[in-house]
Every structure is written in C-alpha cells, then in structure tokens.
Amino acid sequence: MAKQNSEEGRGKQILVGAAILATLTVLVVGLLVGWRLIPGWVGESVGMVAGILSTPFFMEGSYVVIGLLIVLGLNTWRRRKEGDEFVEIETGGKDSTGNPDVK
C-alpha cells in the first residue's frame, strides 16, 4: 500500500514538473514569435525581453533566474500546504551524564 502511494506521488511530481516546463516553453516561444504584434512601448519592451532571453550569454542566466524563482515558489507553496516543519525531540528525562533532569 505504501509503495502504491509513493508511486502516485512520484507520478504527480513528474506531471507537475512537465507542466511547468511545457508552460515555460509555450511562453518563451510565444514571446519570441508574437512580440512584433504588440503595439507601442509595451511591444518594444517585450521585444527587448525576448532579445535578452534569446541572446546566448544572457539566455543561460535568465533561465537560471527563472528556474530559481520556480523552485522557490514551489517550495513556499509546499511549506504552506504541509505546515510547520518544527519537530520537538523528547530527551527521556535524563541529561547527557545519565542523571535525571532537574527543573
């Protein structure tokens, strides 16, 4: 039973990752193809961003920043969903020398 839940969780993680990559691919390709259709200074700004995203040196850096933002966003979402990670460990009533704790 536990193995089945683990496999379902792994499949969900793969599906979420694939959806993020597909969305990013569609956005970048749409940006590169369609920025000329946007009028005014917005179109010029989008064109400049598209140029930066497609320049070899800046492309790697921009994808690192986008990837970092995705990882931080997913981690923040997961922490809010799962709650606090603080765990209190009981010591069993004795200190490191074996004597009972005195409060």
C-alpha positions as CSV (number, residue, x, y, z in Angstrom):
1,M,0.0,0.0,0.0
2,A,2.8,2.4,0.9
3,K,4.6,1.7,-2.4
4,Q,1.5,2.5,-4.4
5,N,1.1,5.9,-2.6
6,S,4.8,6.6,-3.3
7,E,4.4,5.8,-7.0
8,E,1.3,8.0,-7.2
9,G,3.2,10.9,-5.5
10,R,6.2,10.4,-7.9
11,G,3.8,10.4,-10.9
12,K,2.2,13.6,-9.6
13,Q,5.7,15.3,-9.2
14,I,6.7,14.3,-12.7
15,L,3.4,15.7,-14.1
16,V,3.8,19.0,-12.2
17,G,7.4,19.3,-13.5
18,A,6.4,18.5,-17.1
19,A,3.5,21.1,-16.9
20,I,5.9,23.8,-15.7
21,L,8.4,23.0,-18.4
22,A,5.7,22.9,-21.1
23,T,4.2,26.2,-19.9
24,L,7.6,27.9,-19.9
25,T,8.3,26.6,-23.4
26,V,5.0,27.9,-24.7
27,L,5.5,31.3,-23.1
28,V,9.1,31.7,-24.4
29,V,8.1,30.6,-27.9
30,G,5.0,32.8,-27.9
31,L,7.1,35.7,-26.7
32,L,9.7,35.2,-29.5
33,V,7.1,34.8,-32.2
34,G,4.4,37.3,-31.1
35,W,6.2,40.3,-29.7
36,R,6.0,42.1,-33.0
37,L,2.2,42.1,-32.9
38,I,2.0,44.1,-29.6
39,P,1.7,47.8,-30.3
40,G,3.5,50.7,-28.6
41,W,6.1,50.8,-25.9
42,V,4.8,47.5,-24.4
43,G,5.7,45.8,-27.7
44,E,9.1,47.3,-27.6
45,S,9.6,46.3,-24.0
46,V,8.5,42.7,-24.7
47,G,10.8,42.7,-27.8
48,M,13.7,43.7,-25.6
49,V,13.0,41.0,-23.1
50,A,12.6,38.5,-26.0
51,G,16.0,39.6,-27.3
52,I,17.6,39.1,-23.9
53,L,16.0,35.7,-23.5
54,S,17.4,34.6,-26.9
55,T,20.9,36.0,-26.6
56,P,23.3,33.1,-25.8
57,F,25.1,34.7,-22.8
58,F,22.0,36.2,-21.1
59,M,19.8,33.2,-22.0
60,E,21.5,30.9,-19.5
61,G,21.4,33.5,-16.8
62,S,17.8,34.3,-17.4
63,Y,16.8,30.6,-17.3
64,V,18.8,30.2,-14.1
65,V,16.8,33.1,-12.5
66,I,13.5,31.7,-13.9
67,G,14.4,28.2,-12.6
68,L,15.3,29.6,-9.2
69,L,12.1,31.5,-8.9
70,I,10.1,28.4,-9.8
71,V,11.9,26.3,-7.2
72,L,11.5,29.0,-4.5
73,G,7.8,29.3,-5.4
74,L,7.1,25.6,-5.3
75,N,9.0,25.3,-2.0
76,T,7.0,28.2,-0.5
77,W,3.7,26.6,-1.7
78,R,4.7,23.2,-0.3
79,R,5.7,24.6,3.1
80,R,2.3,26.5,3.3
81,K,0.5,23.4,2.4
82,E,2.3,20.9,4.7
83,G,2.6,23.3,7.7
84,D,5.5,23.9,10.1
85,E,8.5,21.6,9.9
86,F,9.5,22.2,13.5
87,V,9.8,18.9,15.4
88,E,10.4,18.6,19.2
89,I,12.5,15.7,20.3
90,E,12.0,14.3,23.8
91,T,15.1,13.5,25.7
92,G,13.7,10.9,28.0
93,G,14.1,12.9,31.2
94,K,17.9,12.5,31.6
95,D,20.8,14.7,30.6
96,S,23.9,13.6,28.8
97,T,25.5,12.3,32.1
98,G,22.6,10.0,32.8
99,N,21.2,12.0,35.7
100,P,17.5,12.9,35.8
101,D,16.7,16.4,34.5
102,V,16.1,18.9,37.3
103,K,14.0,21.9,36.5
